[in-house]
Amino acid sequence: MLRHEFQPGRLVAGVFLTAVGVVYAGDATGAWQAPWFVAIPLVVGGLCLAGAAAAVNRAVRRRRSGRTAADGPGTEPAGP
């Protein structure tokens, strides 16, 4: 299996959209009653958290890749 880049924003969005599906599946089977508008805060909140996670991930990766590209392989830090 090919390895891929981990994207936490997509993971968070997927978890919240799955939660909305579970809520409505429970409503459809009669396990509980869910009003029609319960999906709105779940989806909007999940997308906001996913955006924040993606922004943090991008900032960390950009900082980490900039540091390794500037140092380069085999370079030693300048000492006194």
C-alpha positions as CSV (number, residue, x, y, z in Angstrom):
1,M,0.0,0.0,0.0
2,L,1.3,3.4,-0.9
3,R,1.9,5.8,2.0
4,H,0.3,9.2,1.9
5,E,0.5,12.5,3.8
6,F,-1.5,12.6,7.0
7,Q,-4.2,15.3,6.8
8,P,-5.8,15.9,10.2
9,G,-8.3,18.4,8.8
10,R,-9.9,15.7,6.7
11,L,-9.9,13.4,9.6
12,V,-11.8,15.8,11.8
13,A,-14.3,16.7,9.1
14,G,-14.9,13.0,8.5
15,V,-15.5,12.3,12.1
16,F,-18.1,15.0,12.4
17,L,-19.9,14.1,9.2
18,T,-20.0,10.5,10.4
19,A,-21.5,11.7,13.7
20,V,-24.2,13.4,11.7
21,G,-24.9,10.2,9.8
22,V,-25.1,8.3,13.1
23,V,-27.5,10.8,14.6
24,Y,-29.8,10.5,11.6
25,A,-29.5,6.7,11.4
26,G,-30.5,6.5,15.0
27,D,-33.5,8.8,14.2
28,A,-34.4,6.7,11.2
29,T,-34.4,3.4,13.2
30,G,-36.4,5.0,16.0
31,A,-33.7,4.7,18.7
32,W,-34.2,8.4,19.4
33,Q,-35.7,11.6,18.1
34,A,-33.5,14.1,16.4
35,P,-34.8,17.5,15.2
36,W,-34.0,18.4,11.5
37,F,-31.8,21.2,12.5
38,V,-29.4,19.2,14.7
39,A,-27.1,18.7,11.7
40,I,-26.4,22.4,11.2
41,P,-24.3,23.0,14.3
42,L,-22.6,19.6,14.0
43,V,-21.5,20.2,10.4
44,V,-20.6,23.8,10.8
45,G,-18.7,23.1,14.0
46,G,-16.9,20.2,12.5
47,L,-15.9,22.2,9.4
48,C,-14.6,25.0,11.6
49,L,-12.5,22.6,13.7
50,A,-11.3,20.9,10.5
51,G,-10.2,24.2,9.1
52,A,-8.3,25.0,12.3
53,A,-6.6,21.6,12.3
54,A,-5.6,22.0,8.6
55,A,-4.2,25.5,9.3
56,V,-2.2,24.3,12.2
57,N,-1.0,21.3,10.2
58,R,0.1,23.6,7.3
59,A,1.9,26.0,9.6
60,V,3.8,23.2,11.3
61,R,4.7,21.5,8.0
62,R,5.8,24.8,6.4
63,R,8.0,25.7,9.4
64,R,9.5,22.2,9.5
65,S,10.2,22.1,5.7
66,G,11.6,25.6,5.7
67,R,14.0,24.7,8.5
68,T,15.3,21.5,6.8
69,A,15.6,23.2,3.4
70,A,17.6,26.1,4.8
71,D,19.9,23.8,6.7
72,G,20.4,21.4,3.9
73,P,21.9,18.0,4.2
74,G,25.4,17.8,5.6
75,T,25.7,21.4,6.8
76,E,26.8,22.1,10.2
77,P,25.7,25.0,12.3
78,A,28.1,27.9,12.5
79,G,29.9,28.0,15.8
80,P,31.9,30.7,17.7
